[in-house]
Amino acid sequence: MAEYQLKNQELTLKISSKGAEMKSLKDNKTNQEYLWHGDSAYWGRTSPVLFPIVGNYREKESVFEGKTYSMSQHGFARDMEFTLESQKEEEIWFELKENEETLKKYPFAFRLHLGYRLDGRSVEVLWKVENPNEKKMYFSIGGHPAFNCPLKAEEKQSDYQLSFDTDKTLVCSILGENGLLTARKKEFGIWSPAKKSAPFVCIEPWYGRSDKEDFSKKLEEREWGNELEAGEVFEKSYQIYVK
């Protein structure tokens, strides 16, 4: 495991090769840390990438071409060692490929490229998924960055709010204790460990979600997942802006 750093005049970003996970995002002038540091008393991660599933399979299982595969919540990428592809002062790229162990859990070869780019007071997180198989590939991918909240000792979480650039009502499904989607819904949801008063909030951009409680387990029928034909490439990104 190695740690890498990107720095410009405004921000310093640190990334671990394990999971290609952001570990620190600091303001260079004030030394303010914006990312949760990871504490197992609340949650030991900081910003894992979720791949090749987001959320949970029903009973931790999927079925593809008549074979059953088992995989834990949010997939295996967050616990694997990524290879450094390239690094510049303000941009870095990592790569992850399938191996014998991943093929026991997930029936596809893959190329997952994960990049980070600094631009002024923002971080762009970039995802690139390649399908090297000779058949259609099914996958989900998501981010899970945890931000310190409150930022300062004299503040409270109730001093903060989330605002969205839309006038529409945002609706999300509720996860049950098994990590699967229930029929219950609420107007919006983010994540922080339940009943722990944890000093951070995760804001999670996802291309995918957990199975419903009555889902058939067929991988190709998972809702909100992504499909790639042989040789195709999926590219998405999200940005974190620091005021």
Backbone torsions as a table, in degrees:
resi	resn	phi	psi	omega
1	MET	NA	134.0	-179.8
2	ALA	-130.0	158.4	177.3
3	GLU	-117.9	138.7	-178.0
4	TYR	-123.2	157.8	-176.4
5	GLN	-134.2	137.6	168.7
6	LEU	-115.7	142.7	-178.1
7	LYS	-149.6	135.8	168.1
8	ASN	-128.2	-163.1	-177.0
9	GLN	-68.2	-24.5	-173.2
10	GLU	-100.7	-43.4	-167.7
11	LEU	-132.0	154.9	170.9
12	THR	-125.7	126.5	-179.0
13	LEU	-118.0	131.8	176.9
14	LYS	-116.1	137.9	-176.5
15	ILE	-132.7	137.4	176.0
16	SER	-93.8	145.8	175.9
17	SER	-69.3	-24.1	175.6
18	LYS	-74.1	114.3	-178.0
19	GLY	73.4	1.2	-173.3
20	ALA	46.5	46.1	-169.9
21	GLU	-97.1	130.8	172.4
22	MET	-61.9	133.0	-178.1
23	LYS	-115.6	-21.6	-178.0
24	SER	-159.3	140.5	173.9
25	LEU	-138.8	108.4	-174.0
26	LYS	-120.3	147.7	171.0
27	ASP	-79.5	124.4	-175.8
28	ASN	-67.1	-29.2	-176.6
29	LYS	-84.2	-41.0	-174.9
30	THR	-101.8	-13.6	-175.4
31	ASN	66.0	16.8	177.5
32	GLN	-66.8	128.0	175.5
33	GLU	-92.7	129.4	-178.0
34	TYR	-101.8	-26.6	-178.9
35	LEU	-91.1	142.2	171.8
36	TRP	-58.3	141.5	-173.7
37	HIS	-87.2	-10.7	-179.7
38	GLY	85.9	107.1	-179.3
39	ASP	-142.8	117.0	-174.9
40	SER	-62.6	-16.3	175.4
41	ALA	-63.1	-27.7	176.1
42	TYR	-114.8	-59.0	-178.7
43	TRP	-166.4	124.6	-170.3
44	GLY	-84.6	-2.9	-179.0
45	ARG	-100.9	171.7	179.0
46	THR	-122.0	-45.9	-178.9
47	SER	-161.4	65.0	-176.3
48	PRO	-71.0	149.8	169.9
49	VAL	-89.8	134.9	-177.3
50	LEU	-101.1	113.9	-176.7
51	PHE	-165.1	141.0	3.6
52	PRO	-91.9	10.3	171.7
53	ILE	-129.2	155.7	170.4
54	VAL	-112.0	131.2	-178.3
55	GLY	78.1	-145.7	-174.6
56	ASN	-119.6	144.6	160.8
57	TYR	-72.4	151.1	171.0
58	ARG	-63.4	125.0	-176.8
59	GLU	56.1	27.0	177.5
60	LYS	63.5	20.3	-174.3
61	GLU	-128.2	146.5	168.7
62	SER	-128.7	157.2	179.7
63	VAL	-123.8	128.5	178.7
64	PHE	-142.0	127.4	-178.8
65	GLU	50.2	41.6	174.8
66	GLY	81.3	-0.1	-179.0
67	LYS	-112.2	142.0	-179.5
68	THR	-96.9	133.7	179.2
69	TYR	-121.5	139.4	179.2
70	SER	-110.3	136.5	178.8
71	MET	-152.7	142.8	-179.1
72	SER	-80.6	171.8	-177.2
73	GLN	-52.8	135.9	174.2
74	HIS	67.1	7.8	172.7
75	GLY	82.0	-172.9	-170.9
76	PHE	-105.1	-14.4	-172.8
77	ALA	-60.5	-36.3	-175.5
78	ARG	-64.7	-18.7	-178.9
79	ASP	-106.9	8.1	-175.9
80	MET	-107.6	156.7	178.6
81	GLU	-84.7	122.3	177.7
82	PHE	-90.2	153.9	176.0
83	THR	-96.3	135.5	175.5
84	LEU	-71.1	125.5	177.5
85	GLU	-93.8	-48.0	-178.3
86	SER	-160.6	154.7	177.8
87	GLN	-148.1	131.3	170.5
88	LYS	-120.7	-179.5	-177.3
89	GLU	-61.2	-36.6	-175.0
90	GLU	-122.1	12.5	179.6
91	GLU	-150.8	140.8	-179.0
92	ILE	-144.8	147.3	179.1
93	TRP	-133.3	139.1	176.5
94	PHE	-122.0	158.9	179.3
95	GLU	-134.7	145.8	174.4
96	LEU	-133.8	136.0	178.5
97	LYS	-122.8	163.9	176.4
98	GLU	-67.2	159.3	171.8
99	ASN	-145.8	-174.5	-176.8
100	GLU	-59.4	-37.3	-177.9
101	GLU	-72.1	-41.2	179.9
102	THR	-66.8	-34.1	-178.8
103	LEU	-69.0	-18.5	174.1
104	LYS	-74.9	-24.4	-176.0
105	LYS	-103.1	-23.8	-169.9
106	TYR	-147.1	124.2	-165.6
107	PRO	-83.4	27.0	-176.9
108	PHE	-135.4	144.5	162.0
109	ALA	-73.3	154.2	-179.4
110	PHE	-157.5	161.3	169.2
111	ARG	-128.5	111.3	178.9
112	LEU	-106.9	118.3	177.5
113	HIS	-110.6	128.7	-177.8
114	LEU	-124.6	122.7	-176.3
115	GLY	-123.4	155.8	174.4
116	TYR	-133.1	137.0	-178.4
117	ARG	-137.6	126.8	174.2
118	LEU	-88.9	139.6	176.2
119	ASP	-148.4	100.3	-176.5
120	GLY	61.3	-120.9	-179.4
121	ARG	-103.0	34.2	178.1
122	SER	-134.7	155.0	173.1
123	VAL	-119.7	126.1	173.4
124	GLU	-101.6	126.4	177.4
125	VAL	-102.6	122.6	-171.2
126	LEU	-116.8	134.3	177.6
127	TRP	-117.8	136.7	175.0
128	LYS	-139.5	118.1	-179.3
129	VAL	-116.0	125.2	178.9
130	GLU	-110.4	142.8	177.3
131	ASN	-106.3	101.8	179.6
132	PRO	-88.8	3.2	-178.5
133	ASN	-79.0	167.9	175.5
134	GLU	-96.4	16.2	179.3
135	LYS	-141.8	168.5	179.2
136	LYS	-64.4	141.6	-177.3
137	MET	-115.0	139.1	179.7
138	TYR	-117.2	133.4	-178.1
139	PHE	-161.1	164.8	168.5
140	SER	-128.5	158.5	178.0
141	ILE	-149.3	146.6	-179.5
142	GLY	-160.4	162.7	174.4
143	GLY	-104.2	160.9	-177.0
144	HIS	-148.3	45.3	-176.6
145	PRO	-70.3	135.4	179.2
146	ALA	-107.0	127.0	-177.0
147	PHE	-112.3	136.0	177.4
148	ASN	-57.4	130.2	-180.0
149	CYS	-155.2	105.5	10.7
150	PRO	-80.8	166.6	178.8
151	LEU	-82.7	-30.3	-175.1
152	LYS	-122.7	150.5	-173.8
153	ALA	-59.7	-32.6	-176.0
154	GLU	-83.7	-0.2	-177.8
155	GLU	-101.0	167.0	176.0
156	LYS	-123.0	157.1	176.1
157	GLN	-58.7	-33.5	-178.7
158	SER	-67.5	-9.7	175.0
159	ASP	-78.1	-9.6	-174.0
160	TYR	-109.0	158.9	175.8
161	GLN	-149.0	158.6	173.4
162	LEU	-102.6	134.8	175.3
163	SER	-127.0	147.5	-175.3
164	PHE	-127.3	143.1	-177.0
165	ASP	-83.2	60.2	179.1
166	THR	-159.9	152.9	175.5
167	ASP	-102.6	7.1	178.7
168	LYS	-85.3	152.2	173.7
169	THR	-76.7	127.1	-178.4
170	LEU	-92.5	127.6	-175.9
171	VAL	-122.0	136.5	176.4
172	CYS	-133.5	157.2	176.0
173	SER	-84.6	155.9	-177.5
174	ILE	-99.0	133.4	175.0
175	LEU	-83.5	138.9	173.2
176	GLY	-83.7	-179.6	-178.9
177	GLU	-64.0	-21.8	177.9
178	ASN	-85.1	2.5	178.8
179	GLY	78.7	11.2	178.5
180	LEU	-104.0	159.2	-177.5
181	LEU	-76.7	130.0	175.0
182	THR	-95.2	179.2	177.2
183	ALA	-81.3	-9.2	-178.7
184	ARG	-76.4	146.4	-179.5
185	LYS	-136.1	158.1	171.3
186	LYS	-143.4	172.8	-169.1
187	GLU	-72.3	-30.8	172.1
188	PHE	-165.7	154.3	179.9
189	GLY	-144.7	139.6	168.0
190	ILE	-125.9	-178.8	-174.4
191	TRP	-125.1	137.3	166.7
192	SER	-149.4	146.2	-175.3
193	PRO	-53.7	130.9	-176.3
194	ALA	-65.3	136.7	171.2
195	LYS	62.0	24.0	-179.8
196	LYS	-116.5	-6.8	-175.3
197	SER	50.2	44.9	-177.3
198	ALA	-67.2	140.8	-176.2
199	PRO	-85.6	40.1	177.5
200	PHE	-155.2	161.9	177.3
201	VAL	-134.3	134.5	175.6
202	CYS	-97.4	130.6	174.1
203	ILE	-114.3	117.7	-161.8
204	GLU	-120.6	103.1	174.4
205	PRO	-79.3	119.9	-174.2
206	TRP	-124.2	141.9	164.8
207	TYR	-114.7	75.6	-175.3
208	GLY	145.2	172.0	178.5
209	ARG	-163.8	175.3	179.3
210	SER	-65.9	156.7	171.9
211	ASP	-65.3	154.6	168.6
212	LYS	-74.9	161.2	-177.0
213	GLU	-63.7	-24.1	-179.6
214	ASP	-109.9	21.8	-175.5
215	PHE	-67.5	148.9	-176.2
216	SER	-73.1	-14.4	-177.5
217	LYS	81.4	-4.3	-179.2
218	LYS	-71.8	119.4	-173.2
219	LEU	-57.5	-39.6	-176.8
220	GLU	-73.3	-7.9	179.6
221	GLU	-106.0	4.8	179.7
222	ARG	-62.5	131.2	-179.4
223	GLU	-74.2	146.4	175.0
224	TRP	66.0	12.0	175.8
225	GLY	-82.5	-175.7	-177.4
226	ASN	-123.7	149.1	179.2
227	GLU	-123.0	139.6	174.7
228	LEU	-130.6	125.6	172.8
229	GLU	-72.1	163.4	179.8
230	ALA	-51.8	128.3	177.5
231	GLY	82.9	-5.9	-178.5
232	GLU	-80.0	164.6	-178.6
233	VAL	-130.4	136.3	176.4
234	PHE	-108.3	128.5	179.7
235	GLU	-133.9	125.1	176.0
236	LYS	-144.2	165.5	177.7
237	SER	-155.2	163.9	170.0
238	TYR	-140.5	160.2	-176.7
239	GLN	-123.7	144.6	174.4
240	ILE	-113.1	119.5	179.1
241	TYR	-106.6	133.1	179.1
242	VAL	-110.8	120.5	179.0
243	LYS	-77.9	NA	NA
